[in-house]
Amino acid sequence: MAIPGLRKPDHIGFTVPNLEQAIVFFKEHFDFELAYQFGPFASDDNWMAEHLNVDPRAEITKIAVMNAKGINLEIFEYSDSVARRKTSPNNADIGGHHLAFYVDDMNSAVQYLREQGIEVLGEPSVMTDGPTAGESWVYFMAPWGMQLELVSYPNGKAIREIAQLCCLTHDE
């Protein structure tokens, strides 16, 4: 049973070392618009620990909300007032994550990233078997070390064909 009243995802939240750099990055390369920005925010009691699972003395310097194409980003910048890890987790780490963007033309998108000096990890992988056959993807890095991904499947993925075959076979 799902959460009562659940409708849809609302936003993706993450922390960056430099909020202004992140705003420029997402605006210039992904057409995100800044919806609003506020801060600082801190607490003299245990509110930060109880509500955000951070050090009770942690201070959020600024928060920005950006949106584009149906995705909302809530981007945090914390001060260095308390000890904290300053590197992004990789995919093998607990809490590892990435943010993926669909593109129509993988080769043009990868060329753009490289021309902009954005680190692309290897060459695009092309899936030829299984449920993701027809998909290509490649990871790249935000300037602050966050993992991002481009994904493309302009002719669809095998999973759609498998689902259609399953339903046709089942209905016969």
N, C-alpha and C positions, 0 to 999 in steps of 0.2 A: 504494500500500500504506500503510495507516495504522500508527500507532505500535503495536507489539505490546502486547497486554493492555489497550488503551484501552477504557474502559467508558462514561464519561459526564463532562460538565463537573462540577467540584467546587465552585468558588466564583468570585465576581467580586470582584476587589480594586481598590481605589482609595484615593487620598490626600485627606484633608480638612484644612482649617486648624485645626479645633476638633473633636476626637473626641467630646467630651461632647455638643456641639450636634448632631452627626450621629446619635449614638445616640438622643437624644430625638426627632429628626426621623423617623427610620425606625421607631421604636417607636410614636410617637403617630399617625402618618399611614398606616403600612403594616403594623402589627401584627408587626414584627420583634421577636424576643426576643434579648437579649444572651446568647450561649452562654458566652463567656469573654473576658477582657481581660488583657493582660500588657504588659510593657515597664518601663523603657526598654531599648533595644538599640543598641549601637554597637561599633565595633571599632578597635583601634589599628593594624591593618595594612591591607591592601587588600581585605579580605573584602567590605565593603559595595560597592565598585566591581566586584569580580569576580562577585559573586553577585546583586546587585540593580541594577547599572548606575547607581549614584548616586555622588556625591562620596565618596571614601574616609573622610572625616571626618563624613559625615552621621550623624545620630542619630535613630532612631525613638523618639519620646517614648512612644507607646502604640500598641498594636494591639488592635482589638476584632473579634470574630467574632460576627455576628448571623445568625439564620436565621428564615425564615418561608415557608410554602407551597412548600417544595422549593427555595428559593433560599438560598444562603449568601453573605454579604457579609463580606469581610475588609477592614477599614477601618484605614488607617494615618494617624498623625499624626507628622510629622517636626518636629524643633526648627528654629529659625531660625539654627542655628550655622554653616551654610554658605550660600552664594548658591544660590538656586533660583528658578524661575519661580513666581509666586504667583497666577496666573490659570489657569482651566480652559481647555483647548483647546475650540474650537467644532467643529461637524461638518465644516467645510472644512479644518481643520488635520490634518496627519498625526497619528495617534493620537487624533483626535476620536472621541468615543463618547457613548453615552447608555444609560440603563438604563430599560427599558420595563415597565410594569405593565398587565396586562389588567384591565379593569373591565366589569361587566355593563351599566351605564347611564352612558354618557359624559356626558350633560347633568348628572346628579346629581353625578358625580365632579368635573367642572369647577366646578360651583357650590360644592362643598365646598372645593376648593383656594382659590378666590377668597375665600370667607368666612373662611378661615384666614390670609389675607394672603399667600398663595403666588403668585408671579408666573406667570401663564399666558401663553404666547406666542400671541397671536391667538385665533381661534376654532377649534374642531375641524374638521379637514378630512375630508370624506366622499368616499371613493373610489367612483366610479361605473363605471369602465372598467378593463379589464385584469385581471390575476390577483388584485389586491387589492380588486376591486369588492366592496362590502359591508362594508368596514372603515372605521372612523373613528379618527382619532388627533389628538393635540395634545401639543405640548411644554410643559414647565413647568420652573422653575428651583428647585433647592435653595437654601437661604439662602446657601451659600458659592459659588454659581455653577455647580454641576454641572447638566448638562442631563439631564432625565428626561422620560419620555413616558407618556401614557395611551393605550391602544389598546383597541378594542372591535370585535367582529364577531359579535354574538349570533345572527345568522342564517347564519353561515359566510362564507367568501370564495369568489370566483369560481374560484380555483385548484383548490379541491376539486371543483367541478363540472366544470372542464376536465379534471382528472385522471380523474374517473369516466367522462366521455365518451370520453376517449382510450382507456381500458381497455376500455370496451364496444365501441367501434369496432374496436379491435385484436383483441378476442377473437372477433368475428363472422366 
